[in-house]
Amino acid sequence: RCTYVRIDIDGSNAEVTYDAGMSLDPDRPAEEQVAHVFLSHLAGCHNQKKHLHVGHELCNLGLAVLNAFSERMMVFTRWSDCEATYLFEKGVLREAQPIGAAQGADTTVMRFRLDEEILVDNVLFDAGLLDDALSRVRHLLPDLRIEHSSL
């Protein structure tokens, strides 16, 4: 259901915002919220996309890998009148705000900082690689509006 993605990059920091929430329903059989599965299980979103070809193309590794390569990752999601916030450090869940009632449009905001201990010399985002990746996503999902900036 996502129609818009905004990516802001500043060195090794990034913020990704989009107009869809991650499900806060329990995932079977794990009984964790689907959002938590997306963020912590390899290929966690692979089979849960509305369009399976999108899951296959874009979720083979998924957010869990980004999370593992991040020194710190904060995710806020509002979905179906509920919201939750997760804070990870080096891929480990450190805090999870209890799911609460919310009003407003579905949305997700992810803020993360790549881990210099893991990535050493590759800790900065490469604008050229990002442009190439976004071009591929635009080809797969031509109706998705994507904006990005690098500081």
N, CA, C and O atoms as a GROMACS GRO file, in nm:
protein
  604
    1ARG      N    1   0.080  -0.120   0.000
    1ARG     CA    2   0.000   0.000   0.000
    1ARG      C    3   0.085   0.127   0.000
    1ARG      O    4   0.030   0.237  -0.002
    2CYS      N    5   0.213   0.112   0.002
    2CYS     CA    6   0.303   0.227   0.005
    2CYS      C    7   0.302   0.300  -0.129
    2CYS      O    8   0.314   0.237  -0.234
    3THR      N    9   0.286   0.431  -0.125
    3THR     CA   10   0.287   0.510  -0.249
    3THR      C   11   0.400   0.612  -0.250
    3THR      O   12   0.428   0.671  -0.355
    4TYR      N   13   0.466   0.634  -0.134
    4TYR     CA   14   0.566   0.738  -0.123
    4TYR      C   15   0.677   0.695  -0.027
    4TYR      O   16   0.650   0.642   0.080
    5VAL      N   17   0.802   0.718  -0.067
    5VAL     CA   18   0.918   0.690   0.017
    5VAL      C   19   1.009   0.811   0.012
    5VAL      O   20   1.036   0.866  -0.096
    6ARG      N   21   1.057   0.852   0.127
    6ARG     CA   22   1.154   0.963   0.138
    6ARG      C   23   1.278   0.909   0.209
    6ARG      O   24   1.266   0.850   0.316
    7ILE      N   25   1.396   0.930   0.150
    7ILE     CA   26   1.522   0.884   0.206
    7ILE      C   27   1.614   1.005   0.221
    7ILE      O   28   1.644   1.073   0.124
    8ASP      N   29   1.658   1.030   0.343
    8ASP     CA   30   1.752   1.139   0.371
    8ASP      C   31   1.879   1.078   0.428
    8ASP      O   32   1.875   1.001   0.524
    9ILE      N   33   1.992   1.114   0.368
    9ILE     CA   34   2.120   1.056   0.408
    9ILE      C   35   2.216   1.167   0.446
    9ILE      O   36   2.226   1.270   0.379
   10ASP      N   37   2.288   1.143   0.556
   10ASP     CA   38   2.391   1.235   0.603
   10ASP      C   39   2.509   1.151   0.653
   10ASP      O   40   2.510   1.108   0.768
   11GLY      N   41   2.606   1.128   0.566
   11GLY     CA   42   2.721   1.046   0.603
   11GLY      C   43   2.682   0.902   0.628
   11GLY      O   44   2.641   0.832   0.536
   12SER      N   45   2.694   0.858   0.753
   12SER     CA   46   2.658   0.720   0.788
   12SER      C   47   2.521   0.713   0.854
   12SER      O   48   2.481   0.608   0.904
   13ASN      N   49   2.450   0.826   0.855
   13ASN     CA   50   2.314   0.832   0.913
   13ASN      C   51   2.211   0.838   0.802
   13ASN      O   52   2.235   0.897   0.696
   14ALA      N   53   2.097   0.777   0.825
   14ALA     CA   54   1.989   0.782   0.726
   14ALA      C   55   1.855   0.783   0.797
   14ALA      O   56   1.840   0.731   0.908
   15GLU      N   57   1.759   0.842   0.730
   15GLU     CA   58   1.619   0.838   0.775
   15GLU      C   59   1.536   0.800   0.654
   15GLU      O   60   1.548   0.861   0.547
   16VAL      N   61   1.453   0.701   0.671
   16VAL     CA   62   1.362   0.655   0.565
   16VAL      C   63   1.221   0.669   0.619
   16VAL      O   64   1.189   0.617   0.726
   17THR      N   65   1.137   0.738   0.544
   17THR     CA   66   0.997   0.759   0.582
   17THR      C   67   0.910   0.713   0.467
   17THR      O   68   0.938   0.743   0.351
   18TYR      N   69   0.805   0.640   0.499
   18TYR     CA   70   0.710   0.603   0.394
   18TYR      C   71   0.569   0.598   0.449
   18TYR      O   72   0.547   0.589   0.570
   19ASP      N   73   0.474   0.603   0.356
   19ASP     CA   74   0.333   0.619   0.392
   19ASP      C   75   0.258   0.488   0.409
   19ASP      O   76   0.145   0.474   0.364
   20ALA      N   77   0.321   0.394   0.473
   20ALA     CA   78   0.257   0.267   0.507
   20ALA      C   79   0.314   0.223   0.640
   20ALA      O   80   0.432   0.244   0.668
   21GLY      N   81   0.232   0.162   0.721
   21GLY     CA   82   0.281   0.110   0.847
   21GLY      C   83   0.319  -0.035   0.835
   21GLY      O   84   0.275  -0.104   0.743
   22MET      N   85   0.400  -0.081   0.928
   22MET     CA   86   0.431  -0.224   0.936
   22MET      C   87   0.326  -0.287   1.028
   22MET      O   88   0.289  -0.229   1.130
   23SER      N   89   0.279  -0.401   0.990
   23SER     CA   90   0.176  -0.468   1.069
   23SER      C   91   0.222  -0.491   1.212
   23SER      O   92   0.336  -0.531   1.236
   24LEU      N   93   0.134  -0.464   1.305
   24LEU     CA   94   0.160  -0.490   1.447
   24LEU      C   95   0.085  -0.613   1.496
   24LEU      O   96   0.082  -0.642   1.616
   25ASP      N   97   0.024  -0.685   1.403
   25ASP     CA   98  -0.042  -0.812   1.437
   25ASP      C   99   0.064  -0.917   1.466
   25ASP      O  100   0.177  -0.906   1.419
   26PRO      N  101   0.029  -1.020   1.544
   26PRO     CA  102   0.125  -1.128   1.568
   26PRO      C  103   0.149  -1.208   1.441
   26PRO      O  104   0.057  -1.234   1.363
   27ASP      N  105   0.274  -1.247   1.422
   27ASP     CA  106   0.313  -1.331   1.309
   27ASP      C  107   0.305  -1.477   1.356
   27ASP      O  108   0.345  -1.508   1.468
   28ARG      N  109   0.255  -1.562   1.273
   28ARG     CA  110   0.249  -1.703   1.307
   28ARG      C  111   0.369  -1.772   1.247
   28ARG      O  112   0.402  -1.734   1.135
   29PRO      N  113   0.437  -1.865   1.303
   29PRO     CA  114   0.417  -1.918   1.437
   29PRO      C  115   0.499  -1.844   1.544
   29PRO      O  116   0.493  -1.882   1.661
   30ALA      N  117   0.574  -1.742   1.507
   30ALA     CA  118   0.666  -1.678   1.602
   30ALA      C  119   0.594  -1.605   1.715
   30ALA      O  120   0.650  -1.590   1.824
   31GLU      N  121   0.471  -1.558   1.691
   31GLU     CA  122   0.394  -1.482   1.789
   31GLU      C  123   0.456  -1.346   1.823
   31GLU      O  124   0.416  -1.281   1.919
   32GLU      N  125   0.554  -1.304   1.743
   32GLU     CA  126   0.606  -1.168   1.755
   32GLU      C  127   0.526  -1.081   1.659
   32GLU      O  128   0.467  -1.132   1.564
   33GLN      N  129   0.525  -0.950   1.683
   33GLN     CA  130   0.458  -0.863   1.587
   33GLN      C  131   0.530  -0.873   1.453
   33GLN      O  132   0.652  -0.888   1.447
   34VAL      N  133   0.453  -0.865   1.346
   34VAL     CA  134   0.509  -0.872   1.212
   34VAL      C  135   0.619  -0.768   1.196
   34VAL      O  136   0.722  -0.797   1.135
   35ALA      N  137   0.600  -0.647   1.249
   35ALA     CA  138   0.702  -0.542   1.239
   35ALA      C  139   0.833  -0.589   1.300
   35ALA      O  140   0.939  -0.566   1.242
   36HIS      N  141   0.828  -0.654   1.415
   36HIS     CA  142   0.949  -0.704   1.480
   36HIS      C  143   1.015  -0.812   1.394
   36HIS      O  144   1.138  -0.817   1.384
   37VAL      N  145   0.936  -0.898   1.333
   37VAL     CA  146   0.989  -1.002   1.244
   37VAL      C  147   1.061  -0.937   1.126
   37VAL      O  148   1.171  -0.979   1.090
   38PHE      N  149   1.001  -0.835   1.065
   38PHE     CA  150   1.064  -0.765   0.953
   38PHE      C  151   1.202  -0.712   0.992
   38PHE      O  152   1.296  -0.717   0.913
   39LEU      N  153   1.213  -0.662   1.114
   39LEU     CA  154   1.335  -0.595   1.159
   39LEU      C  155   1.441  -0.688   1.214
   39LEU      O  156   1.557  -0.648   1.228
   40SER      N  157   1.405  -0.811   1.246
   40SER     CA  158   1.501  -0.895   1.315
   40SER      C  159   1.521  -1.035   1.257
   40SER      O  160   1.609  -1.107   1.303
   41HIS      N  161   1.444  -1.075   1.157
   41HIS     CA  162   1.458  -1.208   1.098
   41HIS      C  163   1.504  -1.195   0.953
   41HIS      O  164   1.447  -1.117   0.876
   42LEU      N  165   1.604  -1.270   0.917
   42LEU     CA  166   1.654  -1.269   0.780
   42LEU      C  167   1.540  -1.302   0.684
   42LEU      O  168   1.472  -1.403   0.700
   43ALA      N  169   1.519  -1.216   0.586
   43ALA     CA  170   1.412  -1.230   0.486
   43ALA      C  171   1.273  -1.232   0.551
   43ALA      O  172   1.181  -1.296   0.500
   44GLY      N  173   1.259  -1.162   0.664
   44GLY     CA  174   1.134  -1.162   0.739
   44GLY      C  175   1.014  -1.112   0.661
   44GLY      O  176   0.901  -1.153   0.687
   45CYS      N  177   1.037  -1.022   0.565
   45CYS     CA  178   0.924  -0.968   0.490
   45CYS      C  179   0.906  -1.036   0.355
   45CYS      O  180   0.817  -0.998   0.278
   46HIS      N  181   0.988  -1.134   0.325
   46HIS     CA  182   0.990  -1.196   0.192
   46HIS      C  183   0.854  -1.244   0.145
   46HIS      O  184   0.815  -1.214   0.032
   47ASN      N  185   0.781  -1.316   0.227
   47ASN     CA  186   0.652  -1.374   0.185
   47ASN      C  187   0.532  -1.293   0.233
   47ASN      O  188   0.419  -1.339   0.220
   48GLN      N  189   0.555  -1.175   0.288
   48GLN     CA  190   0.444  -1.100   0.345
   48GLN      C  191   0.410  -0.975   0.265
   48GLN      O  192   0.332  -0.891   0.312
   49LYS      N  193   0.465  -0.961   0.150
   49LYS     CA  194   0.434  -0.846   0.066
   49LYS      C  195   0.306  -0.873  -0.013
   49LYS      O  196   0.276  -0.987  -0.049
   50LYS      N  197   0.232  -0.765  -0.040
   50LYS     CA  198   0.109  -0.776  -0.118
   50LYS      C  199   0.140  -0.835  -0.256
   50LYS      O  200   0.067  -0.920  -0.306
   51HIS      N  201   0.249  -0.788  -0.316
   51HIS     CA  202   0.294  -0.839  -0.445
   51HIS      C  203   0.417  -0.926  -0.420
   51HIS      O  204   0.523  -0.874  -0.387
   52LEU      N  205   0.403  -1.056  -0.434
   52LEU     CA  206   0.512  -1.147  -0.399
   52LEU      C  207   0.638  -1.120  -0.478
   52LEU      O  208   0.748  -1.144  -0.427
   53HIS      N  209   0.627  -1.070  -0.604
   53HIS     CA  210   0.750  -1.041  -0.679
   53HIS      C  211   0.830  -0.931  -0.612
   53HIS      O  212   0.952  -0.929  -0.622
   54VAL      N  213   0.761  -0.838  -0.545
   54VAL     CA  214   0.831  -0.732  -0.471
   54VAL      C  215   0.905  -0.794  -0.353
   54VAL      O  216   1.021  -0.761  -0.328
   55GLY      N  217   0.840  -0.882  -0.280
   55GLY     CA  218   0.906  -0.950  -0.170
   55GLY      C  219   1.026  -1.028  -0.216
   55GLY      O  220   1.130  -1.029  -0.150
   56HIS      N  221   1.014  -1.095  -0.330
   56HIS     CA  222   1.124  -1.175  -0.382
   56HIS      C  223   1.241  -1.085  -0.423
   56HIS      O  224   1.356  -1.116  -0.393
   57GLU      N  225   1.212  -0.976  -0.492
   57GLU     CA  226   1.317  -0.888  -0.542
   57GLU      C  227   1.383  -0.804  -0.433
   57GLU      O  228   1.504  -0.784  -0.435
   58LEU      N  229   1.304  -0.755  -0.337
   58LEU     CA  230   1.354  -0.655  -0.244
   58LEU      C  231   1.373  -0.704  -0.102
   58LEU      O  232   1.429  -0.632  -0.020
   59CYS      N  233   1.328  -0.823  -0.070
   59CYS     CA  234   1.331  -0.867   0.070
   59CYS      C  235   1.411  -0.994   0.091
   59CYS      O  236   1.393  -1.062   0.192
   60ASN      N  237   1.499  -1.030   0.000
   60ASN     CA  238   1.577  -1.151   0.021
   60ASN      C  239   1.662  -1.142   0.146
   60ASN      O  240   1.675  -1.241   0.219
   61LEU      N  241   1.719  -1.027   0.172
   61LEU     CA  242   1.794  -1.007   0.296
   61LEU      C  243   1.710  -0.932   0.396
   61LEU      O  244   1.698  -0.973   0.512
   62GLY      N  245   1.651  -0.822   0.354
   62GLY     CA  246   1.556  -0.751   0.436
   62GLY      C  247   1.616  -0.655   0.536
   62GLY      O  248   1.736  -0.632   0.540
   63LEU      N  249   1.527  -0.601   0.618
   63LEU     CA  250   1.564  -0.500   0.716
   63LEU      C  251   1.652  -0.558   0.826
   63LEU      O  252   1.727  -0.483   0.889
   64ALA      N  253   1.646  -0.686   0.851
   64ALA     CA  254   1.727  -0.746   0.957
   64ALA      C  255   1.876  -0.727   0.928
   64ALA      O  256   1.955  -0.707   1.020
   65VAL      N  257   1.916  -0.733   0.801
   65VAL     CA  258   2.056  -0.713   0.766
   65VAL      C  259   2.096  -0.568   0.789
   65VAL      O  260   2.201  -0.540   0.846
   66LEU      N  261   2.012  -0.475   0.744
   66LEU     CA  262   2.038  -0.333   0.770
   66LEU      C  263   2.048  -0.310   0.921
   66LEU      O  264   2.137  -0.238   0.967
   67ASN      N  265   1.959  -0.368   0.996
   67ASN     CA  266   1.958  -0.355   1.141
   67ASN      C  267   2.090  -0.408   1.200
   67ASN      O  268   2.149  -0.344   1.286
   68ALA      N  269   2.134  -0.523   1.153
   68ALA     CA  270   2.257  -0.584   1.205
   68ALA      C  271   2.380  -0.498   1.173
   68ALA      O  272   2.476  -0.499   1.250
   69PHE      N  273   2.378  -0.426   1.061
   69PHE     CA  274   2.491  -0.340   1.022
   69PHE      C  275   2.480  -0.200   1.080
   69PHE      O  276   2.563  -0.114   1.050
   70SER      N  277   2.380  -0.176   1.162
   70SER     CA  278   2.358  -0.044   1.221
   70SER      C  279   2.402  -0.042   1.367
   70SER      O  280   2.373  -0.133   1.444
   71GLU      N  281   2.472   0.065   1.401
   71GLU     CA  282   2.508   0.087   1.540
   71GLU      C  283   2.382   0.104   1.624
   71GLU      O  284   2.371   0.055   1.736
   72ARG      N  285   2.287   0.176   1.565
   72ARG     CA  286   2.161   0.206   1.633
   72ARG      C  287   2.053   0.222   1.526
   72ARG      O  288   2.076   0.284   1.422
   73MET      N  289   1.937   0.166   1.552
   73MET     CA  290   1.825   0.179   1.459
   73MET      C  291   1.696   0.200   1.539
   73MET      O  292   1.663   0.120   1.627
   74MET      N  293   1.626   0.308   1.508
   74MET     CA  294   1.498   0.338   1.571
   74MET      C  295   1.391   0.328   1.464
   74MET      O  296   1.405   0.384   1.355
   75VAL      N  297   1.284   0.258   1.495
   75VAL     CA  298   1.173   0.244   1.401
   75VAL      C  299   1.044   0.280   1.473
   75VAL      O  300   1.011   0.226   1.578
   76PHE      N  301   0.970   0.373   1.412
   76PHE     CA  302   0.836   0.408   1.458
   76PHE      C  303   0.741   0.366   1.347
   76PHE      O  304   0.766   0.394   1.230
   77THR      N  305   0.634   0.298   1.383
   77THR     CA  306   0.534   0.261   1.283
   77THR      C  307   0.393   0.282   1.338
   77THR      O  308   0.364   0.249   1.453
   78ARG      N  309   0.309   0.337   1.254
   78ARG     CA  310   0.166   0.350   1.285
   78ARG      C  311   0.093   0.269   1.180
   78ARG      O  312   0.111   0.288   1.060
   79TRP      N  313   0.009   0.177   1.228
   79TRP     CA  314  -0.061   0.086   1.139
   79TRP      C  315  -0.198   0.055   1.196
   79TRP      O  316  -0.210   0.010   1.310
   80SER      N  317  -0.299   0.079   1.118
   80SER     CA  318  -0.436   0.041   1.153
   80SER      C  319  -0.476   0.088   1.294
   80SER      O  320  -0.522   0.010   1.378
   81ASP      N  321  -0.456   0.219   1.318
   81ASP     CA  322  -0.492   0.284   1.445
   81ASP      C  323  -0.413   0.235   1.566
   81ASP      O  324  -0.458   0.251   1.680
   82CYS      N  325  -0.297   0.176   1.543
   82CYS     CA  326  -0.205   0.138   1.650
   82CYS      C  327  -0.066   0.188   1.614
   82CYS      O  328  -0.036   0.210   1.496
   83GLU      N  329   0.019   0.208   1.715
   83GLU     CA  330   0.155   0.249   1.686
   83GLU      C  331   0.251   0.182   1.784
   83GLU      O  332   0.213   0.142   1.894
   84ALA      N  333   0.377   0.172   1.741
   84ALA     CA  334   0.482   0.115   1.825
   84ALA      C  335   0.616   0.175   1.783
   84ALA      O  336   0.633   0.220   1.670
   85THR      N  337   0.710   0.173   1.876
   85THR     CA  338   0.846   0.219   1.849
   85THR      C  339   0.941   0.110   1.897
   85THR      O  340   0.924   0.052   2.004
   86TYR      N  341   1.043   0.083   1.815
   86TYR     CA  342   1.145  -0.016   1.848
   86TYR      C  343   1.281   0.053   1.842
   86TYR      O  344   1.306   0.134   1.754
   87LEU      N  345   1.368   0.020   1.937
   87LEU     CA  346   1.504   0.069   1.937
   87LEU      C  347   1.598  -0.051   1.941
   87LEU      O  348   1.593  -0.133   2.032
   88PHE      N  349   1.684  -0.060   1.841
   88PHE     CA  350   1.783  -0.166   1.831
   88PHE      C  351   1.922  -0.106   1.842
   88PHE      O  352   1.945   0.006   1.797
   89GLU      N  353   2.014  -0.180   1.900
   89GLU     CA  354   2.155  -0.147   1.900
   89GLU      C  355   2.229  -0.269   1.850
   89GLU      O  356   2.221  -0.376   1.909
   90LYS      N  357   2.303  -0.251   1.739
   90LYS     CA  358   2.378  -0.360   1.677
   90LYS      C  359   2.291  -0.483   1.652
   90LYS      O  360   2.333  -0.596   1.672
   91GLY      N  361   2.167  -0.457   1.608
   91GLY     CA  362   2.075  -0.564   1.572
   91GLY      C  363   1.999  -0.626   1.688
   91GLY      O  364   1.916  -0.714   1.666
   92VAL      N  365   2.026  -0.582   1.810
   92VAL     CA  366   1.960  -0.639   1.927
   92VAL      C  367   1.853  -0.542   1.977
   92VAL      O  368   1.880  -0.423   1.996
   93LEU      N  369   1.733  -0.592   1.997
   93LEU     CA  370   1.625  -0.510   2.048
   93LEU      C  371   1.658  -0.465   2.190
   93LEU      O  372   1.678  -0.548   2.279
   94ARG      N  373   1.663  -0.333   2.211
   94ARG     CA  374   1.693  -0.277   2.344
   94ARG      C  375   1.568  -0.222   2.411
   94ARG      O  376   1.554  -0.230   2.534
   95GLU      N  377   1.477  -0.166   2.332
   95GLU     CA  378   1.354  -0.111   2.386
   95GLU      C  379   1.242  -0.132   2.285
   95GLU      O  380   1.263  -0.121   2.165
   96ALA      N  381   1.125  -0.160   2.336
   96ALA     CA  382   1.006  -0.168   2.252
   96ALA      C  383   0.894  -0.098   2.327
   96ALA      O  384   0.852  -0.143   2.434
   97GLN      N  385   0.846   0.010   2.271
   97GLN     CA  386   0.732   0.079   2.330
   97GLN      C  387   0.611  -0.012   2.314
   97GLN      O  388   0.588  -0.066   2.206
   98PRO      N  389   0.534  -0.030   2.419
   98PRO     CA  390   0.413  -0.112   2.403
   98PRO      C  391   0.323  -0.056   2.293
   98PRO      O  392   0.314   0.065   2.273
   99ILE      N  393   0.257  -0.145   2.224
   99ILE     CA  394   0.166  -0.103   2.119
   99ILE      C  395   0.054  -0.023   2.182
   99ILE      O  396  -0.007  -0.065   2.280
  100GLY      N  397   0.028   0.094   2.125
  100GLY     CA  398  -0.075   0.181   2.178
  100GLY      C  399  -0.171   0.226   2.070
  100GLY      O  400  -0.143   0.213   1.951
  101ALA      N  401  -0.283   0.277   2.112
  101ALA     CA  402  -0.382   0.331   2.018
  101ALA      C  403  -0.327   0.459   1.958
  101ALA      O  404  -0.255   0.535   2.023
  102ALA      N  405  -0.362   0.484   1.832
  102ALA     CA  406  -0.313   0.602   1.762
  102ALA      C  407  -0.414   0.646   1.658
  102ALA      O  408  -0.496   0.567   1.612
  103GLN      N  409  -0.406   0.771   1.623
  103GLN     CA  410  -0.488   0.823   1.514
  103GLN      C  411  -0.394   0.883   1.411
  103GLN      O  412  -0.284   0.927   1.444
  104GLY      N  413  -0.438   0.884   1.290
  104GLY     CA  414  -0.359   0.942   1.182
  104GLY      C  415  -0.330   0.838   1.076
  104GLY      O  416  -0.363   0.720   1.090
  105ALA      N  417  -0.269   0.886   0.972
  105ALA     CA  418  -0.238   0.800   0.858
  105ALA      C  419  -0.130   0.699   0.893
  105ALA      O  420  -0.042   0.726   0.975
  106ASP      N  421  -0.137   0.582   0.830
  106ASP     CA  422  -0.032   0.483   0.847
  106ASP      C  423   0.101   0.542   0.798
  106ASP      O  424   0.106   0.611   0.697
  107THR      N  425   0.207   0.513   0.872
  107THR     CA  426   0.339   0.564   0.836
  107THR      C  427   0.446   0.482   0.905
  107THR      O  428   0.419   0.417   1.006
  108THR      N  429   0.565   0.485   0.852
  108THR     CA  430   0.682   0.425   0.916
  108THR      C  431   0.798   0.520   0.899
  108THR      O  432   0.819   0.578   0.792
  109VAL      N  433   0.875   0.537   1.007
  109VAL     CA  434   0.997   0.617   1.005
  109VAL      C  435   1.107   0.531   1.063
  109VAL      O  436   1.095   0.479   1.175
  110MET      N  437   1.216   0.515   0.988
  110MET     CA  438   1.332   0.440   1.034
  110MET      C  439   1.452   0.534   1.035
  110MET      O  440   1.482   0.597   0.934
  111ARG      N  441   1.520   0.544   1.148
  111ARG     CA  442   1.643   0.622   1.158
  111ARG      C  443   1.753   0.527   1.200
  111ARG      O  444   1.738   0.451   1.296
  112PHE      N  445   1.864   0.531   1.128
  112PHE     CA  446   1.973   0.442   1.163
  112PHE      C  447   2.108   0.503   1.132
  112PHE      O  448   2.121   0.592   1.048
  113ARG      N  449   2.207   0.451   1.204
  113ARG     CA  450   2.346   0.491   1.185
  113ARG      C  451   2.425   0.363   1.160
  113ARG      O  452   2.423   0.271   1.241
  114LEU      N  453   2.494   0.360   1.046
  114LEU     CA  454   2.575   0.242   1.013
  114LEU      C  455   2.686   0.225   1.116
  114LEU      O  456   2.738   0.324   1.168
  115ASP      N  457   2.723   0.101   1.143
  115ASP     CA  458   2.821   0.069   1.246
  115ASP      C  459   2.962   0.071   1.190
  115ASP      O  460   2.997  -0.010   1.104
  116GLU      N  461   3.044   0.165   1.237
  116GLU     CA  462   3.182   0.180   1.191
  116GLU      C  463   3.268   0.060   1.229
  116GLU      O  464   3.363   0.029   1.158
  117GLU      N  465   3.237  -0.007   1.339
  117GLU     CA  466   3.314  -0.125   1.380
  117GLU      C  467   3.299  -0.239   1.280
  117GLU      O  468   3.393  -0.316   1.259
  118ILE      N  469   3.182  -0.250   1.220
  118ILE     CA  470   3.157  -0.358   1.125
  118ILE      C  471   3.200  -0.318   0.984
  118ILE      O  472   3.266  -0.395   0.915
  119LEU      N  473   3.162  -0.199   0.943
  119LEU     CA  474   3.181  -0.158   0.803
  119LEU      C  475   3.313  -0.085   0.777
  119LEU      O  476   3.349  -0.066   0.661
  120VAL      N  477   3.383  -0.044   0.879
  120VAL     CA  478   3.513   0.021   0.875
  120VAL      C  479   3.517   0.131   0.770
  120VAL      O  480   3.467   0.241   0.794
  121ASP      N  481   3.576   0.104   0.653
  121ASP     CA  482   3.593   0.207   0.550
  121ASP      C  483   3.469   0.228   0.464
  121ASP      O  484   3.466   0.321   0.383
  122ASN      N  485   3.369   0.146   0.478
  122ASN     CA  486   3.248   0.155   0.395
  122ASN      C  487   3.130   0.209   0.474
  122ASN      O  488   3.016   0.175   0.443
  123VAL      N  489   3.155   0.291   0.572
  123VAL     CA  490   3.050   0.335   0.662
  123VAL      C  491   2.965   0.449   0.605
  123VAL      O  492   2.858   0.477   0.658
  124LEU      N  493   3.010   0.514   0.499
  124LEU     CA  494   2.933   0.622   0.438
  124LEU      C  495   2.849   0.569   0.324
  124LEU      O  496   2.891   0.480   0.250
  125PHE      N  497   2.729   0.624   0.311
  125PHE     CA  498   2.643   0.585   0.200
  125PHE      C  499   2.700   0.637   0.070
  125PHE      O  500   2.747   0.751   0.064
  126ASP      N  501   2.697   0.556  -0.032
  126ASP     CA  502   2.747   0.593  -0.164
  126ASP      C  503   2.628   0.640  -0.248
  126ASP      O  504   2.537   0.562  -0.277
  127ALA      N  505   2.630   0.768  -0.287
  127ALA     CA  506   2.517   0.826  -0.362
  127ALA      C  507   2.494   0.753  -0.493
  127ALA      O  508   2.379   0.734  -0.533
  128GLY      N  509   2.600   0.712  -0.562
  128GLY     CA  510   2.586   0.641  -0.688
  128GLY      C  511   2.518   0.506  -0.672
  128GLY      O  512   2.432   0.469  -0.751
  129LEU      N  513   2.558   0.432  -0.568
  129LEU     CA  514   2.494   0.302  -0.542
  129LEU      C  515   2.347   0.320  -0.504
  129LEU      O  516   2.261   0.242  -0.546
  130LEU      N  517   2.319   0.425  -0.425
  130LEU     CA  518   2.180   0.452  -0.389
  130LEU      C  519   2.098   0.486  -0.513
  130LEU      O  520   1.987   0.435  -0.528
  131ASP      N  521   2.151   0.570  -0.601
  131ASP     CA  522   2.079   0.603  -0.725
  131ASP      C  523   2.051   0.479  -0.808
  131ASP      O  524   1.942   0.464  -0.863
  132ASP      N  525   2.150   0.390  -0.819
  132ASP     CA  526   2.131   0.265  -0.894
  132ASP      C  527   2.022   0.178  -0.832
  132ASP      O  528   1.937   0.124  -0.903
  133ALA      N  529   2.025   0.166  -0.700
  133ALA     CA  530   1.925   0.084  -0.632
  133ALA      C  531   1.786   0.144  -0.647
  133ALA      O  532   1.689   0.071  -0.671
  134LEU      N  533   1.775   0.276  -0.635
  134LEU     CA  534   1.644   0.341  -0.648
  134LEU      C  535   1.593   0.331  -0.791
  134LEU      O  536   1.472   0.321  -0.813
  135SER      N  537   1.681   0.333  -0.888
  135SER     CA  538   1.640   0.316  -1.028
  135SER      C  539   1.577   0.178  -1.048
  135SER      O  540   1.477   0.164  -1.118
  136ARG      N  541   1.635   0.077  -0.986
  136ARG     CA  542   1.580  -0.059  -0.995
  136ARG      C  543   1.443  -0.067  -0.929
  136ARG      O  544   1.352  -0.131  -0.981
  137VAL      N  545   1.428  -0.002  -0.813
  137VAL     CA  546   1.299  -0.002  -0.745
  137VAL      C  547   1.196   0.072  -0.829
  137VAL      O  548   1.082   0.026  -0.840
  138ARG      N  549   1.234   0.184  -0.887
  138ARG     CA  550   1.141   0.259  -0.973
  138ARG      C  551   1.096   0.177  -1.093
  138ARG      O  552   0.981   0.187  -1.136
  139HIS      N  553   1.186   0.096  -1.145
  139HIS     CA  554   1.150   0.008  -1.257
  139HIS      C  555   1.049  -0.098  -1.213
  139HIS      O  556   0.954  -0.127  -1.286
  140LEU      N  557   1.070  -0.156  -1.095
  140LEU     CA  558   0.979  -0.258  -1.043
  140LEU      C  559   0.844  -0.200  -1.002
  140LEU      O  560   0.740  -0.263  -1.020
  141LEU      N  561   0.847  -0.078  -0.945
  141LEU     CA  562   0.726  -0.015  -0.890
  141LEU      C  563   0.713   0.126  -0.946
  141LEU      O  564   0.740   0.224  -0.877
  142PRO      N  565   0.671   0.138  -1.073
  142PRO     CA  566   0.668   0.269  -1.138
  142PRO      C  567   0.573   0.370  -1.075
  142PRO      O  568   0.590   0.490  -1.095
  143ASP      N  569   0.474   0.325  -0.999
  143ASP     CA  570   0.380   0.418  -0.936
  143ASP      C  571   0.428   0.467  -0.799
  143ASP      O  572   0.365   0.555  -0.740
  144LEU      N  573   0.537   0.412  -0.750
  144LEU     CA  574   0.591   0.453  -0.620
  144LEU      C  575   0.672   0.582  -0.638
  144LEU      O  576   0.764   0.587  -0.719
  145ARG      N  577   0.636   0.685  -0.560
  145ARG     CA  578   0.710   0.811  -0.565
  145ARG      C  579   0.824   0.804  -0.464
  145ARG      O  580   0.802   0.781  -0.345
  146ILE      N  581   0.946   0.823  -0.512
  146ILE     CA  582   1.064   0.815  -0.427
  146ILE      C  583   1.139   0.946  -0.434
  146ILE      O  584   1.170   0.997  -0.542
  147GLU      N  585   1.168   1.001  -0.316
  147GLU     CA  586   1.250   1.123  -0.307
  147GLU      C  587   1.369   1.091  -0.219
  147GLU      O  588   1.358   1.013  -0.124
  148HIS      N  589   1.484   1.151  -0.251
  148HIS     CA  590   1.598   1.134  -0.160
  148HIS      C  591   1.688   1.255  -0.166
  148HIS      O  592   1.693   1.329  -0.264
  149SER      N  593   1.760   1.273  -0.055
  149SER     CA  594   1.858   1.380  -0.048
  149SER      C  595   1.980   1.329   0.027
  149SER      O  596   1.971   1.243   0.114
  150SER      N  597   2.094   1.383  -0.010
  150SER     CA  598   2.219   1.353   0.059
  150SER      C  599   2.280   1.483   0.105
  150SER      O  600   2.292   1.578   0.027
  151LEU      N  601   2.319   1.489   0.231
  151LEU     CA  602   2.382   1.609   0.286
  151LEU      C  603   2.531   1.597   0.286
  151LEU      O  604   2.600   1.689   0.329
   0.00000   0.00000   0.00000
